[in-house]
Amino acid sequence: MKVDLFDFDLAEDRIALRPADPRDTARLLVVKPGEKLADRTVRDLPSLLRAGDVLVFNDTKVIPAQLRGLRWRGDNVAQVEATLHMRTAPDRWLAFMRPGKRIAAGDRIHFGHDGNSCFLGQLDATVLEKHDGGEALLGFDLSGAFLDEALHAVGHIPLPPYIASKRDDDARDLKDYQTVYAREEGAVAAPTAGLHFTPDLMAALDAAGIERRFVTLHVGAGTFLPVKADDTADHKMHAEVGTVSPETAAALNAARARGGRIVAVGTTSLRLLESAAREDGSIAPWSGPTDIFITPGYRFRTADMLMTNFHLPRSTLFMLVSAFSGLDTMRGAYRHAIETGYRFYSYGDSSLLFRSDSAAPSGIQNQ
């Protein structure tokens, strides 16, 4: 499909630089294909679902994966930045380097020269491989838990470029850019739909008889990359590592068997569920990397509803929501959101999308 189909005008001031406070006071646009849009708030979520429904959360935890340092090549020194996006070994990370033209295989990089300290004042790495698009494989001098500790000492929260270009990260982001249920370290970007949940909202969902289950998908920095191709067939998704436990798979299959609806909280949860889905729509235990790329025409096998923030023009995430609820439906929803002042992207407002019947497997319809 032509990427231009997913373009729309969005003023920069629609991109939120801070989250709503409290988190669950954010606006929530309810989108059901063929029906009128409804303006609600995230706090209304318990009344929009029903007893027996299951919310599927991504419990990944954001690590300080933005690194600043100096690249040494003989006597030649240059400032560089690295955004880690996938761990491949206890001492190795794939990273997007900026500027990528300043690095080459064999270069030494000394991170931590911006006022932070770690052990002897820096975290050292070697560029083991240089890939296309500014990507490189970094081999660190530390490994395992020692490397994790060093990253917390010298790293920064990797805010999306649409926020980072307007302000620096600060102490507030350490809390704001993390879900209240985050527990599995490894993400370099937050599963942002989950940022709206608070302990009070969780308690209200429990009281309404709505279940919760957790999966883990370590969101990579590839989620921020623009689609540069003219056609979706030519776009390459970066892989992210995830897990669906046997207990979660069994619970979701049981819920669906008794008539409960599966509600994916965030596109990361949805992409992982679809990666773990069998042909008959049941969910299997699953672990490994996924580079699933969902565009209109895809037939969803798992989630009945999707809670997700508002995404940027021409992004893979806007393509995914267009596949879920229909391109014309989502164009109308986004037009309404822009006209009525909804806030976009990671710290922005949210939406609750119902799956289009055309996006469901044959014989399955929304209820």
C-alpha positions in Angstrom: 0.0 0.0 0.0 1.1 3.6 -0.7 2.4 5.2 2.5 0.7 8.5 1.4 -2.6 6.9 2.3 -1.6 7.2 6.0 -0.6 10.9 5.9 -2.5 13.7 7.6 -1.8 17.2 8.8 -0.7 17.4 12.5 0.5 20.7 14.0 3.5 20.3 16.3 1.6 21.8 19.3 -0.6 18.7 19.2 2.3 16.5 20.4 2.2 16.4 24.2 5.4 17.2 26.1 4.1 16.1 29.5 1.4 13.6 30.5 -2.0 14.4 32.0 -1.9 14.7 35.8 -3.3 12.5 37.3 -2.6 10.1 34.5 -6.1 8.7 34.2 -7.6 12.1 33.6 -6.4 11.9 30.0 -9.1 12.0 27.3 -10.3 8.8 25.7 -11.9 8.7 22.3 -14.1 5.6 21.8 -14.1 4.5 18.2 -16.5 1.8 17.1 -16.7 1.4 13.3 -20.1 2.5 11.9 -21.1 4.3 15.1 -20.7 7.8 16.4 -17.5 8.7 18.1 -17.7 9.2 21.9 -15.5 11.6 23.9 -14.7 10.1 27.3 -11.8 10.0 29.8 -9.6 7.1 30.7 -11.3 7.0 34.1 -14.4 5.9 32.3 -12.8 2.7 31.1 -14.5 0.3 33.7 -17.9 1.5 32.5 -16.9 0.9 28.8 -16.0 -2.7 29.5 -17.9 -5.6 31.1 -17.3 -8.3 33.7 -15.3 -11.1 32.1 -13.3 -8.9 29.7 -9.5 -9.2 30.0 -7.0 -6.3 29.7 -3.7 -7.4 28.4 -0.8 -5.2 29.6 2.8 -5.1 28.5 4.9 -5.2 31.7 8.2 -4.2 30.1 10.3 -1.7 32.0 12.1 1.2 30.3 15.9 1.3 30.9 18.1 4.4 30.5 19.2 3.5 27.0 20.2 6.9 25.7 23.9 7.2 25.9 26.2 10.2 25.1 29.9 9.8 24.7 33.1 10.3 22.7 34.3 8.2 19.8 38.0 7.6 19.6 39.8 6.6 16.5 43.5 7.1 17.1 43.8 10.8 18.0 40.6 11.7 16.2 37.7 12.3 18.7 34.0 13.0 17.9 30.9 13.3 20.0 28.3 10.6 19.4 25.0 9.4 20.8 23.7 5.9 21.0 20.1 4.7 21.5 20.2 1.0 22.5 17.3 -1.0 21.0 18.0 -4.7 21.3 20.2 -6.8 23.5 21.9 -9.7 21.7 24.2 -11.0 24.4 25.1 -10.1 28.1 27.6 -7.6 26.8 26.2 -6.6 23.4 23.5 -4.3 22.2 22.3 -3.2 18.8 22.1 0.6 18.8 21.1 3.5 16.6 24.1 5.8 16.4 24.0 9.5 15.8 25.6 10.7 13.7 26.1 7.3 12.1 28.7 8.6 9.6 31.1 9.2 12.5 31.5 5.5 13.5 33.1 2.5 12.0 33.8 -1.0 13.1 36.7 -1.1 15.5 36.0 2.4 17.0 36.2 2.8 20.7 33.4 4.8 22.4 33.6 6.2 25.9 30.2 6.9 27.3 29.4 9.0 30.4 31.2 12.3 29.6 28.2 14.5 30.3 28.4 15.0 34.1 27.4 11.5 35.2 29.8 8.9 36.4 30.1 5.2 36.4 32.9 3.3 38.1 35.9 5.1 36.7 33.8 7.8 35.1 32.7 6.2 31.9 31.3 3.1 30.2 33.4 1.8 27.3 32.3 0.0 24.2 33.7 -1.2 20.9 31.9 -0.9 17.6 31.8 -4.5 16.5 29.8 -4.1 13.4 28.3 -1.1 11.5 24.9 -1.7 9.7 22.7 0.3 7.4 20.7 3.2 8.7 23.1 4.3 11.4 22.7 1.0 13.3 25.7 -0.6 15.0 26.5 -3.6 17.2 28.2 -2.4 20.4 30.4 -4.7 22.5 30.7 -3.3 26.1 33.6 -3.8 28.4 31.1 -4.8 31.1 28.6 -7.6 31.0 25.3 -8.8 32.6 24.3 -7.1 35.8 27.4 -5.0 35.8 26.5 -3.5 32.5 22.9 -2.9 33.7 24.2 -1.0 36.7 26.4 1.1 34.5 23.6 2.0 32.1 21.5 3.2 35.1 24.5 5.4 36.1 25.3 7.0 32.8 22.2 6.6 30.7 19.3 8.8 30.1 15.6 8.0 29.6 15.2 7.7 25.8 12.3 10.1 25.2 10.8 10.0 21.7 12.5 12.4 19.3 9.3 14.4 19.0 9.7 15.3 22.7 13.5 15.2 23.0 13.8 17.8 20.2 11.9 20.3 22.3 13.3 19.7 25.8 15.8 17.6 27.7 14.8 14.6 29.9 14.6 15.4 33.6 13.9 13.7 36.9 10.1 13.8 36.3 10.5 11.6 33.2 12.0 8.9 35.3 8.5 8.3 36.8 6.3 9.7 34.0 7.8 7.5 31.2 7.2 4.2 33.1 3.9 2.3 33.7 2.9 1.7 37.3 3.0 -2.1 36.6 6.4 -2.2 34.8 8.6 -5.0 36.1 10.7 -6.7 33.4 13.6 -4.5 32.4 14.6 -4.3 28.8 12.6 -1.7 26.9 14.0 1.5 25.4 10.6 3.0 24.8 7.5 2.9 27.0 4.4 1.0 26.0 2.6 4.3 26.2 -1.0 3.3 26.3 -0.3 1.8 29.7 1.0 5.2 31.0 -2.6 6.2 31.7 -3.2 3.6 34.4 -3.1 4.4 38.1 -3.6 2.3 41.2 -7.1 3.8 41.6 -8.1 2.9 38.0 -6.7 -0.6 38.5 -8.8 -1.0 41.7 -11.9 0.2 39.8 -11.3 -2.3 37.0 -11.0 -5.1 39.6 -14.3 -4.0 41.2 -16.0 -4.2 37.8 -14.9 -7.8 37.3 -12.5 -7.0 34.5 -9.4 -9.3 34.5 -5.8 -8.3 33.8 -3.0 -10.4 32.3 0.5 -9.5 31.4 2.8 -10.2 28.5 6.3 -8.8 27.9 7.5 -7.1 24.7 10.7 -5.1 25.1 9.9 -2.1 22.9 12.9 -1.0 20.8 13.9 2.4 19.5 12.8 1.2 16.0 9.3 2.2 17.0 10.4 5.8 16.5 11.8 5.3 13.1 9.9 7.1 10.2 8.7 5.1 7.3 10.9 6.3 4.4 9.6 4.0 1.8 6.9 5.0 -0.6 5.2 1.6 -0.3 4.6 -0.4 2.9 5.9 -3.5 1.2 9.4 -1.9 1.2 9.5 -0.9 4.8 11.6 -3.1 7.2 10.5 -3.5 10.8 13.1 -3.9 13.5 12.6 -7.0 15.6 11.7 -6.8 19.3 11.9 -9.6 21.9 8.8 -10.8 23.7 7.2 -13.5 25.8 3.7 -14.8 26.4 3.8 -17.2 29.3 1.9 -20.5 29.3 -0.3 -19.2 32.2 -1.2 -16.1 30.3 -2.0 -18.0 27.1 -4.2 -20.4 29.0 -6.0 -17.6 30.8 -6.8 -15.7 27.6 -8.0 -18.8 25.8 -10.3 -19.6 28.7 -11.6 -16.0 28.9 -12.5 -16.1 25.2 -14.1 -19.5 25.5 -16.5 -18.2 28.1 -17.4 -15.1 26.1 -15.0 -12.5 27.5 -13.4 -10.0 25.2 -9.6 -9.5 24.9 -8.6 -5.9 25.2 -5.0 -5.2 24.2 -3.5 -2.2 26.1 -1.2 -0.8 23.5 0.0 -1.8 20.1 2.9 -3.7 21.6 0.6 -6.0 23.5 -1.4 -6.5 20.3 1.6 -7.2 18.1 2.8 -9.8 20.6 -0.5 -11.5 20.8 -0.8 -11.7 17.1 2.7 -13.1 16.9 1.7 -15.9 19.4 -1.7 -16.6 17.7 -2.4 -20.0 16.1 -4.4 -20.3 12.9 -7.6 -21.1 14.9 -7.3 -17.8 16.8 -6.1 -19.4 20.1 -3.0 -18.0 21.8 0.1 -20.2 22.3 2.9 -19.8 24.8 5.5 -17.9 22.9 9.0 -16.4 23.3 11.4 -14.8 20.9 11.9 -11.9 18.5 9.0 -10.5 16.4 9.1 -8.1 13.5 5.4 -8.4 12.6 4.2 -5.4 10.5 0.5 -5.0 10.4 -1.3 -2.9 7.6 -4.9 -2.8 6.3 -6.0 -6.2 5.0 -4.5 -8.0 8.0 -7.0 -10.4 9.8 -6.6 -10.1 13.5 -7.0 -13.4 15.4 -6.8 -12.3 19.1 -7.9 -8.9 20.4 -11.4 -7.6 20.2 -10.5 -4.1 21.3 -7.4 -2.0 21.4 -6.5 0.9 23.8 -3.8 3.0 22.2 -2.6 6.6 22.1 -2.8 8.8 19.0 0.0 8.2 16.6 2.0 10.3 14.1 1.3 10.6 10.3 2.8 7.9 8.0 3.8 5.8 11.1 3.6 2.0 11.3 1.4 2.5 14.3 -1.2 4.5 12.4 -1.1 1.8 9.8 -1.8 -0.8 12.5 -4.8 1.1 14.0 -6.1 1.6 10.5 -5.9 -2.2 10.0 -7.7 -2.8 13.2 -10.7 -0.4 12.9 -10.6 0.6 9.2 -8.7 3.3 7.4 -11.7 5.5 6.7 -12.8 5.1 10.4 -9.4 6.1 11.7 -9.1 9.0 9.3 -12.4 10.3 10.7 -11.4 9.6 14.3 -8.1 11.5 13.9 -9.8 14.4 12.1 -12.1 14.7 15.1 -9.2 14.3 17.6 -7.3 17.1 15.9 -10.3 19.4 15.6 -11.3 18.9 19.3 -7.8 19.3 20.8 -6.7 15.8 21.7 -3.0 15.5 22.5 -0.9 13.1 20.5 1.8 10.6 20.9 3.6 9.1 24.0 2.5 11.6 26.6 -0.8 12.3 24.9 -4.5 11.2 25.2 -5.8 7.8 24.4 -8.4 5.9 22.4 -10.4 2.8 22.7 -10.8 1.1 19.4 -13.3 -1.7 18.5 -12.2 -4.1 15.8 -13.8 -3.8 12.4 -15.7 -6.8 11.3 -13.6 -6.7 8.1 -10.4 -7.1 10.2 -11.7 -10.2 11.9 -11.2 -13.8 10.8 -14.2 -15.3 8.8 -17.1 -16.0 11.1 -16.0 -13.8 14.0 -17.8 -10.5 14.6 -17.6 -7.8 17.2 -20.0 -8.1 20.1 
